[in-house]
Amino acid sequence: MSKKTFTEIEIKQLAANKYVKSVSSKGITYTDEFKEIFIAEKEKGKFARLIFEECGLDTEVLGTQRIKSASKRWKKAYTVNGIDGLRDTRPGNSGRPREKELTLEEKNSRLEAQINLLKAENELLKKNSFCGKGAEEVVLTPSQRFILIRSVIEKYQLKNMVNYLCTVAGVSRSGYYNYFSEQSQEQRKQKEEKDQVAKEMILKAFHFRNRKKGARQIKMTLAGQFNVVYNLKRISRIMKKYDIICPIRKPNPYRRMMKATHEHKVVPNLLNRQFKQNIPGKVLLTDITYLFYENGQKAYLSAIKDGSTGQILAYHVSSRMTINLATDTLKKLKKNKNFKKVKEALLHSDQGVHYTHPEFQKAVKKLGLQQSMSRRGNCWDNAPQESFFGHLKDETSIKACKTLDELKREIKQYMTYYNHHRYQWNLNKMTPVQYRDHLIKTA
């Protein structure tokens, strides 16, 4: 039987042919008239494909395998029973036997068998899982369902209920019988033995050098240290089967929230590392960094830097990393009298959750700035700002600060020093403010 399925368009196309009795996505039934025409033409020496085409049937849609199977089946039926062998004798021509009317006793037996199966399934789920807030739904595998059906049949002596219970459980009857055949049991035994061997090798790699590893590290360790090559999918399957768990870093909750809401938007990299354009106020760079002071206390610094002059135009220090950390920095930029926005000025940042936030992006537009973002995971796209934070941490006494107010005073003093008194080789040996004035005069 062909595994090719028909699309809705193909079904409509085939159903319109007078030689097609019925058609579904998986199969097609031809009329008795077509079968007789086929045999008559076949005996004249015509090819099966040509006969189908002459009768208006699209052989590309039907597929070679389906045509070959039909030809072989009809020829055999005609040889054994003649023309009568080509007749469709199925009740109602539906292809399915009529279901007999069940007695009340049979209906009750089926209902009781179904209830017993559901009870057994619930008991199994209780043993294998816990029902708590956030618990994942447990779905039984086909093999678990086969075992469950057999246990119910043996417990309640329901030998004639195999087909019905398989239907209720959503598994095939042939799969049920095949699962308990001697051949299948022997195959499972051999597979289990191989899995045990693989498990021991994987555990050796997992604990190698007393460092726990994930599937990829295990694969490389097996090949490099033990000369054993396992497929990555096999390693993952064995780890899952025997609960070999590698502790992993938790995903960033802000990124998860961003994906869930679809409100945050990443914008293109318009800057492309063109930091120095010799126009003050044309390129603005922004970022956030951590500040650790006495006893491991943590604060956050948001800053906006002029890419052409190196001047820090606005900054904000906070003990909390909220969206206000970024938006308050924009407000301070707006209040800065020395900042003069030029045409097509842009604000460049990374793809942090603060900068993809709708509120921040709205504030950027209000200032009349274009927004640009670094490529994901590429710190070089905002290198001058990263460099500034590095100098700030090297040249300040942040760790000596005891309170947040003391830390803010230290940062304020450094910003004044950096803008007005810190000479820079790349700025023609001027301070950022001096270089800004120099660019304005020479413009």
C-alpha positions as CSV (number, residue, x, y, z in Angstrom):
1,M,0.0,0.0,0.0
2,S,1.3,3.5,-0.9
3,K,2.2,5.8,1.9
4,K,1.5,8.9,-0.3
5,T,-1.4,11.0,1.0
6,F,-3.6,13.3,-1.0
7,T,-4.1,17.0,-0.4
8,E,-7.5,18.6,-0.4
9,I,-7.0,19.9,-3.9
10,E,-5.9,16.5,-5.1
11,I,-9.0,14.9,-3.5
12,K,-11.3,17.3,-5.3
13,Q,-9.5,16.6,-8.6
14,L,-9.7,12.8,-8.3
15,A,-13.3,12.9,-7.0
16,A,-14.4,14.7,-10.2
17,N,-13.4,11.7,-12.3
18,K,-16.3,9.4,-13.3
19,Y,-14.2,6.3,-12.6
20,V,-13.5,7.2,-9.0
21,K,-16.1,6.0,-6.5
22,S,-14.7,7.6,-3.4
23,V,-11.4,9.1,-2.3
24,S,-9.9,10.2,1.0
25,S,-6.5,11.6,2.1
26,K,-5.1,8.0,2.4
27,G,-7.0,5.9,-0.2
28,I,-9.0,5.8,-3.3
29,T,-11.8,3.4,-4.5
30,Y,-12.4,2.9,-8.3
31,T,-15.6,1.9,-10.0
32,D,-16.2,-1.6,-11.2
33,E,-16.4,-0.2,-14.7
34,F,-12.9,1.2,-14.6
35,K,-11.5,-2.1,-13.3
36,E,-13.1,-4.0,-16.3
37,I,-11.7,-1.4,-18.7
38,F,-8.3,-1.7,-17.1
39,I,-8.2,-5.5,-17.5
40,A,-9.4,-5.3,-21.1
41,E,-6.8,-2.8,-22.0
42,K,-4.1,-4.6,-20.0
43,E,-4.7,-7.8,-22.1
44,K,-4.1,-5.7,-25.2
45,G,-0.6,-5.1,-23.9
46,K,-1.0,-1.5,-22.7
47,F,1.0,-0.2,-19.7
48,A,-0.9,0.4,-16.5
49,R,0.2,4.0,-16.3
50,L,-1.1,4.7,-19.9
51,I,-4.5,3.2,-19.1
52,F,-4.9,5.4,-16.0
53,E,-3.9,8.5,-18.1
54,E,-6.3,7.6,-20.9
55,C,-9.2,7.5,-18.3
56,G,-8.4,11.0,-17.1
57,L,-6.5,10.0,-13.9
58,D,-3.4,12.0,-13.0
59,T,-0.7,9.5,-12.5
60,E,1.6,12.0,-10.8
61,V,-1.0,12.6,-8.1
62,L,-1.7,8.8,-7.7
63,G,1.9,7.8,-7.5
64,T,3.7,4.9,-9.2
65,Q,3.4,2.6,-6.2
66,R,-0.4,3.0,-5.9
67,I,-0.9,2.2,-9.6
68,K,1.4,-0.9,-9.4
69,S,-0.5,-2.2,-6.3
70,A,-3.9,-1.8,-8.0
71,S,-2.8,-3.4,-11.2
72,K,-1.3,-6.4,-9.3
73,R,-4.4,-6.8,-7.1
74,W,-6.9,-6.6,-10.0
75,K,-5.0,-9.0,-12.2
76,K,-4.9,-11.6,-9.4
77,A,-8.6,-11.2,-8.6
78,Y,-9.5,-11.5,-12.3
79,T,-7.3,-14.6,-12.7
80,V,-9.0,-16.4,-9.8
81,N,-12.7,-15.3,-10.1
82,G,-13.0,-13.6,-13.5
83,I,-15.1,-10.5,-13.8
84,D,-16.8,-11.3,-10.5
85,G,-13.5,-10.9,-8.8
86,L,-13.4,-7.2,-9.8
87,R,-16.8,-6.4,-8.1
88,D,-16.8,-4.4,-4.9
89,T,-18.8,-6.6,-2.6
90,R,-18.3,-4.6,0.6
91,P,-21.5,-3.7,2.5
92,G,-22.6,-0.3,1.4
93,N,-19.3,0.0,-0.6
94,S,-17.8,1.8,2.4
95,G,-14.9,-0.5,2.9
96,R,-15.9,-1.3,6.5
97,P,-18.0,-4.1,7.9
98,R,-21.3,-3.2,9.6
99,E,-21.2,-3.0,13.3
100,K,-23.7,-5.3,14.9
101,E,-26.1,-3.9,17.5
102,L,-24.7,-4.5,21.0
103,T,-26.9,-6.0,23.7
104,L,-27.4,-4.1,27.0
105,E,-25.2,-6.6,28.7
106,E,-22.4,-6.1,26.2
107,K,-22.7,-2.3,26.6
108,N,-22.5,-2.6,30.3
109,S,-19.4,-4.9,30.1
110,R,-17.6,-2.4,27.8
111,L,-18.5,0.5,30.1
112,E,-17.2,-1.5,33.1
113,A,-14.0,-2.4,31.3
114,Q,-13.4,1.2,30.3
115,I,-13.9,2.4,33.9
116,N,-11.4,-0.2,35.2
117,L,-8.9,0.9,32.6
118,L,-9.2,4.5,33.6
119,K,-8.9,3.7,37.3
120,A,-5.7,1.7,36.6
121,E,-4.4,4.6,34.5
122,N,-5.1,7.2,37.3
123,E,-3.3,5.0,39.8
124,L,-0.2,4.7,37.6
125,L,-0.1,8.5,37.0
126,K,-0.3,9.1,40.8
127,K,2.7,6.8,41.3
128,N,4.8,8.4,38.6
129,S,4.0,12.0,39.1
130,F,2.9,14.6,41.6
131,C,0.0,17.0,41.2
132,G,1.2,20.4,42.2
133,K,1.2,23.9,40.9
134,G,3.2,24.1,37.8
135,A,3.5,20.3,37.4
136,E,3.8,19.1,33.9
137,E,1.1,16.9,32.4
138,V,2.3,13.3,32.3
139,V,1.4,11.4,29.1
140,L,1.7,7.6,29.1
141,T,3.8,6.0,26.3
142,P,2.3,3.3,24.1
143,S,4.3,0.6,25.9
144,Q,2.9,1.8,29.2
145,R,-0.6,1.6,27.8
146,F,0.0,-2.0,26.5
147,I,1.1,-3.1,30.0
148,L,-1.8,-1.3,31.5
149,I,-4.3,-3.0,29.2
150,R,-2.9,-6.4,29.9
151,S,-3.0,-5.9,33.7
152,V,-6.7,-4.9,33.5
153,I,-7.5,-7.9,31.3
154,E,-5.8,-10.3,33.6
155,K,-7.2,-8.8,36.8
156,Y,-10.8,-8.6,35.6
157,Q,-10.6,-11.6,33.1
158,L,-11.6,-9.5,30.1
159,K,-10.2,-11.7,27.3
160,N,-12.6,-10.5,24.7
161,M,-12.1,-6.8,25.4
162,V,-8.6,-6.4,23.8
163,N,-9.8,-4.6,20.7
164,Y,-12.2,-2.3,22.7
165,L,-9.6,-1.4,25.4
166,C,-7.0,-0.7,22.7
167,T,-9.4,1.7,21.1
168,V,-10.2,3.4,24.4
169,A,-6.5,3.7,25.2
170,G,-5.7,5.1,21.8
171,V,-3.3,2.3,20.7
172,S,-3.5,-0.3,18.0
173,R,-4.5,-3.9,18.6
174,S,-1.7,-5.2,16.4
175,G,0.8,-3.1,18.4
176,Y,-0.5,-4.7,21.6
177,Y,0.0,-8.2,20.4
178,N,3.3,-7.4,18.9
179,Y,4.5,-5.9,22.1
180,F,4.0,-9.1,24.0
181,S,5.4,-11.5,21.3
182,E,8.5,-13.5,22.2
183,Q,10.5,-11.8,19.4
184,S,9.6,-8.3,20.7
185,Q,10.4,-9.2,24.3
186,E,13.8,-10.6,23.3
187,Q,14.5,-7.5,21.3
188,R,13.7,-5.3,24.3
189,K,15.9,-7.4,26.5
190,Q,18.8,-7.0,24.1
191,K,18.2,-3.3,23.8
192,E,18.1,-2.9,27.6
193,E,21.5,-4.7,27.9
194,K,23.0,-2.4,25.3
195,D,21.6,0.6,27.1
196,Q,23.1,-0.5,30.4
197,V,26.6,-0.7,28.7
198,A,26.1,2.7,27.2
199,K,24.9,4.1,30.6
200,E,28.2,2.9,32.3
201,M,30.3,4.6,29.6
202,I,28.2,7.8,29.8
203,L,28.5,7.9,33.6
204,K,32.3,7.6,33.2
205,A,32.4,10.6,30.9
206,F,29.8,12.5,33.1
207,H,32.1,12.2,36.2
208,F,35.4,12.6,34.4
209,R,37.7,14.9,36.4
210,N,34.8,15.3,38.8
211,R,33.1,17.8,36.6
212,K,29.5,17.2,35.6
213,K,28.8,17.6,31.9
214,G,25.9,17.9,29.3
215,A,25.3,15.7,26.4
216,R,27.7,17.5,24.0
217,Q,30.5,17.5,26.5
218,I,29.9,13.8,27.2
219,K,30.1,13.0,23.5
220,M,33.4,14.8,23.1
221,T,34.8,13.3,26.3
222,L,33.9,9.8,25.2
223,A,35.7,10.3,21.9
224,G,38.7,12.1,23.3
225,Q,39.3,10.1,26.5
226,F,37.7,6.7,26.0
227,N,37.8,6.3,22.2
228,V,34.1,5.7,22.2
229,V,31.8,7.3,19.6
230,Y,28.1,7.6,20.5
231,N,25.5,9.5,18.6
232,L,24.4,12.7,20.4
233,K,20.7,11.6,20.3
234,R,21.6,8.3,21.9
235,I,23.5,10.0,24.7
236,S,20.5,12.3,25.3
237,R,18.1,9.4,25.3
238,I,20.2,7.4,27.8
239,M,20.6,10.4,30.1
240,K,16.8,11.0,30.0
241,K,16.1,7.3,30.6
242,Y,18.4,6.9,33.6
243,D,17.9,10.4,35.1
244,I,21.5,11.5,34.4
245,I,21.0,15.2,34.9
246,C,23.5,18.0,34.3
247,P,22.8,21.2,36.3
248,I,22.3,24.0,33.8
249,R,22.0,27.8,34.0
250,K,18.4,29.0,34.3
251,P,17.1,31.0,31.4
252,N,16.9,34.8,31.7
253,P,13.4,35.5,33.1
254,Y,13.4,38.9,31.3
255,R,14.0,37.3,27.9
256,R,11.3,34.7,28.6
257,M,8.9,37.5,29.5
258,M,9.8,39.4,26.4
259,K,9.1,36.4,24.2
260,A,5.9,35.7,25.9
261,T,4.4,39.2,25.5
262,H,5.8,39.9,22.1
263,E,5.8,43.6,23.1
264,H,9.5,44.1,23.2
265,K,11.1,44.8,19.8
266,V,14.7,44.6,18.6
267,V,15.7,47.2,16.1
268,P,18.5,47.0,13.4
269,N,22.1,48.0,13.9
270,L,22.1,51.3,12.1
271,L,25.5,52.4,13.6
272,N,27.6,49.5,12.3
273,R,30.5,50.6,14.5
274,Q,30.8,54.1,13.0
275,F,31.4,55.6,16.4
276,K,33.4,58.7,15.5
277,Q,31.6,60.9,13.0
278,N,33.2,64.1,14.2
279,I,29.8,65.7,14.9
280,P,28.9,66.2,18.6
281,G,25.5,64.8,19.5
282,K,25.3,62.7,16.3
283,V,26.1,59.3,17.9
284,L,25.0,58.5,21.4
285,L,26.0,55.2,23.1
286,T,24.2,53.8,26.2
287,D,24.6,50.7,28.4
288,I,24.2,49.5,32.0
289,T,26.8,48.0,34.3
290,Y,27.0,46.5,37.8
291,L,28.8,48.3,40.7
292,F,29.8,46.2,43.7
293,Y,30.6,48.2,46.8
294,E,31.2,47.3,50.5
295,N,30.0,43.8,51.7
296,G,29.0,42.7,48.3
297,Q,26.2,45.3,47.9
298,K,25.2,45.9,44.3
299,A,24.1,49.0,42.4
300,Y,23.6,49.7,38.8
301,L,24.9,52.5,36.6
302,S,23.3,53.6,33.3
303,A,25.2,56.1,31.1
304,I,24.9,57.8,27.8
305,K,28.2,58.7,26.0
306,D,28.8,60.8,22.9
307,G,30.6,58.6,20.4
308,S,32.4,61.4,18.7
309,T,33.7,63.4,21.7
310,G,33.7,60.6,24.4
311,Q,31.8,63.0,26.8
312,I,29.3,61.4,29.3
313,L,26.1,63.3,28.6
314,A,23.9,61.7,31.2
315,Y,24.0,59.0,33.8
316,H,21.9,57.5,36.6
317,V,22.8,55.3,39.6
318,S,20.2,53.0,41.2
319,S,20.0,50.1,43.6
320,R,17.3,48.5,41.5
321,M,17.5,47.4,37.9
322,T,14.1,48.5,36.6
323,I,13.0,50.1,33.4
324,N,13.3,53.5,35.2
325,L,17.1,53.0,35.3
326,A,17.2,53.5,31.5
327,T,14.3,56.0,31.1
328,D,15.6,58.3,34.0
329,T,18.9,58.5,32.1
330,L,17.0,59.7,29.1
331,K,15.3,62.3,31.2
332,K,18.7,63.6,32.5
333,L,19.9,63.7,28.9
334,K,17.0,66.0,28.0
335,K,17.8,68.3,30.9
336,N,21.5,68.6,29.9
337,K,21.8,72.1,28.5
338,N,25.2,71.2,26.9
339,F,23.6,68.5,24.8
340,K,22.5,69.7,21.4
341,K,20.8,67.2,19.2
342,V,21.7,67.2,15.5
343,K,19.8,65.9,12.5
344,E,19.6,62.1,12.2
345,A,21.1,61.6,15.7
346,L,20.8,58.0,17.0
347,L,21.0,56.3,20.3
348,H,22.8,52.9,20.1
349,S,22.6,50.1,22.8
350,D,22.7,46.4,23.1
351,Q,19.6,44.2,22.9
352,G,19.0,44.3,26.7
353,V,15.4,44.1,28.0
354,H,15.5,47.8,29.0
355,Y,16.2,48.9,25.5
356,T,13.7,46.7,23.8
357,H,11.0,47.8,26.3
358,P,8.1,49.8,24.7
359,E,8.3,52.5,27.3
360,F,12.0,53.1,26.6
361,Q,11.5,53.1,22.8
362,K,8.6,55.5,23.2
363,A,10.9,57.9,25.2
364,V,13.6,57.7,22.6
365,K,11.1,58.7,19.9
366,K,9.9,61.7,22.0
367,L,13.5,62.9,22.1
368,G,13.6,62.8,18.3
369,L,16.3,60.1,18.2
370,Q,16.7,57.1,16.0
371,Q,17.3,53.8,17.9
372,S,20.0,51.4,16.9
373,M,21.1,48.1,18.6
374,S,24.1,45.8,18.6
375,R,23.9,42.4,17.1
376,R,23.0,39.7,19.6
377,G,25.9,38.7,21.9
378,N,28.4,41.1,20.1
379,C,30.0,43.5,22.7
380,W,32.2,45.0,20.0
381,D,29.2,46.8,18.4
382,N,29.2,49.0,21.5
383,A,32.9,48.9,22.3
384,P,33.5,52.6,23.4
385,Q,30.8,52.4,26.1
386,E,32.2,49.0,27.4
387,S,35.7,50.6,27.4
388,F,34.4,53.6,29.5
389,F,32.9,51.3,32.1
390,G,36.2,49.4,32.3
391,H,38.2,52.7,33.0
392,L,35.6,53.8,35.5
393,K,36.0,50.6,37.6
394,D,39.8,50.8,37.4
395,E,40.1,54.5,38.4
396,T,37.4,54.8,41.1
397,S,37.2,53.6,44.7
398,I,33.8,51.9,44.4
399,K,34.6,49.0,46.7
400,A,35.5,51.4,49.5
401,C,32.0,53.0,49.4
402,K,29.9,52.0,52.4
403,T,26.5,53.3,51.4
404,L,24.6,54.0,48.2
405,D,24.8,57.8,48.7
406,E,28.6,57.5,49.2
407,L,28.8,55.5,45.9
408,K,26.7,58.2,44.1
409,R,29.1,60.9,45.3
410,E,32.1,58.9,44.0
411,I,30.5,58.4,40.6
412,K,29.6,62.1,40.3
413,Q,33.1,63.1,41.1
414,Y,34.5,60.7,38.5
415,M,32.1,61.9,35.8
416,T,33.3,65.5,36.4
417,Y,36.9,64.4,36.3
418,Y,36.3,62.2,33.2
419,N,34.6,65.0,31.1
420,H,36.7,68.0,32.2
421,H,40.1,66.8,33.4
422,R,40.9,63.3,31.9
423,Y,43.0,63.8,28.8
424,Q,42.8,61.1,26.1
425,W,45.3,60.2,23.5
426,N,42.7,59.4,20.8
427,L,41.1,62.9,21.3
428,N,44.2,64.8,20.2
429,K,45.4,64.7,23.8
430,M,42.3,66.7,24.9
431,T,39.6,66.1,27.5
432,P,36.1,65.2,26.1
433,V,34.7,68.7,26.7
434,Q,37.8,70.3,25.1
435,Y,37.4,68.0,22.1
436,R,33.7,68.8,21.8
437,D,34.5,72.5,21.6
438,H,37.3,71.8,19.1
439,L,34.9,70.0,16.8
440,I,32.3,72.7,17.0
441,K,34.8,75.4,16.1
442,T,36.2,73.5,13.1
443,A,32.8,72.5,11.8
